[in-house]
Structure formats: C-alpha cells, structure tokens
Amino acid sequence: QVQFVESGGGLVQPGGSLRLSCAASGSIFSIYVMAWYRQAPGKLRELVARITPGRRTNYADSVKGRFTISRDNAKNTVYLQMNSLKPEDTAVYYCNTNIQGMDYWGQGTQVTVSS
C-alpha cells in the first residue's frame, strides 16, 4: 500500500510561483515513476509532469519551460516547482504512481491563480 500527502497549494497572482510537495510512504519510493496530474473544474484529469527513478522527466506542452518536477529519494518526496503561473493553471493537483497496473493518488492540493 502506497500513500501520498500533498502540500504547497494556495492562492497566487498571475506570474507568481508555488512549490508543491508530495511525501510518500513506503521504503521503495526510489523505484517508482512519479507523476503530477491536475484537474480543473469541468475538465478531465491531465498529466502535468513525470519523473523516472533515473530522474528523466517529461512535461505537458502547456507547462514546459515553467514547471519543474524533481525528487528526493532520501526524503521519499517529489516536488513540482511552478513558475510564471497563469489563471489556466488553476486546478487541483495530485501526485500519482502506478504499480503493477494500479494507480495510487494523493488527496490533492488546490492551486488557484487569480488577481
């Protein structure tokens, strides 16, 4: 069983920054591919960024150059640094991993970008 606790969301003005954190339970975090997803009201959940155990990353086109995913295996934590935030980034952000075909999700953290 894997459990995640996300933090770091909040209200920020356009152009601002936030850093999300996702702390994972379990001793084998380092072998997981970790991802951040987001879901805006009335929209489907979408992949934002992914990081492999070897720290290879990929991003949604909409966030490339603005968001950075990273991981600290010693702390069992994955981060999402979000810069140059836009109103369209407003959503609930979730961390995720998939183990043997089963998805595990955190509870989500709200990010609101508004003036």
Residue pairs with C-beta under 8 A, 6 or more apart in sequence:
1 25
1 26
2 24
2 25
2 26
2 32
2 97
2 99
2 104
3 24
3 25
3 26
3 104
3 106
4 22
4 23
4 24
4 25
4 95
4 96
4 104
4 105
4 106
4 107
5 22
5 23
5 106
5 107
6 20
6 21
6 22
6 93
6 94
6 95
6 106
6 107
6 108
6 109
7 20
7 21
7 22
7 23
7 109
8 18
8 19
8 20
8 21
8 109
9 18
9 20
9 93
9 109
9 110
9 111
10 18
10 110
10 111
10 112
11 112
11 114
12 18
12 85
12 111
12 112
12 113
13 113
13 114
13 115
14 85
14 86
14 87
14 113
14 114
14 115
15 84
15 85
16 85
16 113
17 81
17 82
17 83
17 84
17 85
18 82
18 85
18 111
19 79
19 80
19 81
19 82
20 36
20 79
20 80
20 82
20 93
20 95
20 109
20 111
21 77
21 78
21 79
22 34
22 36
22 77
22 78
22 79
22 80
22 95
22 106
23 75
23 76
23 77
24 32
24 34
24 76
24 77
24 78
24 95
24 97
25 76
26 76
29 73
29 76
30 53
30 73
31 53
32 53
32 97
32 99
33 50
33 51
33 52
33 53
33 97
33 98
34 50
34 51
34 69
34 71
34 78
34 95
34 96
34 97
35 47
35 48
35 49
35 50
35 51
35 95
35 96
35 97
36 47
36 48
36 49
36 50
36 69
36 78
36 80
36 93
36 94
36 95
36 96
37 45
37 46
37 47
37 48
37 93
37 94
37 95
37 96
38 45
38 46
38 48
38 89
38 91
38 92
38 93
38 94
38 111
39 45
39 46
39 91
39 92
39 94
39 108
40 88
40 90
40 91
40 92
43 91
45 94
46 60
47 60
48 59
48 60
48 63
48 67
48 69
48 80
48 93
49 57
49 58
49 59
49 60
49 63
49 67
49 68
49 69
49 80
50 57
50 58
50 59
50 69
51 57
51 69
51 70
51 71
51 78
55 70
55 71
57 68
57 69
59 67
59 69
62 88
63 82
63 89
66 82
66 83
66 84
66 85
67 80
67 81
67 82
67 83
68 80
68 81
68 83
69 78
69 79
69 80
69 81
70 78
70 79
70 81
71 77
71 78
71 79
72 78
72 79
78 95
80 93
82 89
82 111
85 111
85 113
86 113
87 113
87 114
88 113
89 111
89 113
90 111
90 112
90 113
90 114
91 110
91 111
92 108
92 109
92 110
92 111
93 108
93 109
93 110
93 111
94 105
94 106
94 107
94 108
94 109
95 105
95 106
96 103
96 104
96 105
96 106
97 103
97 104
98 104
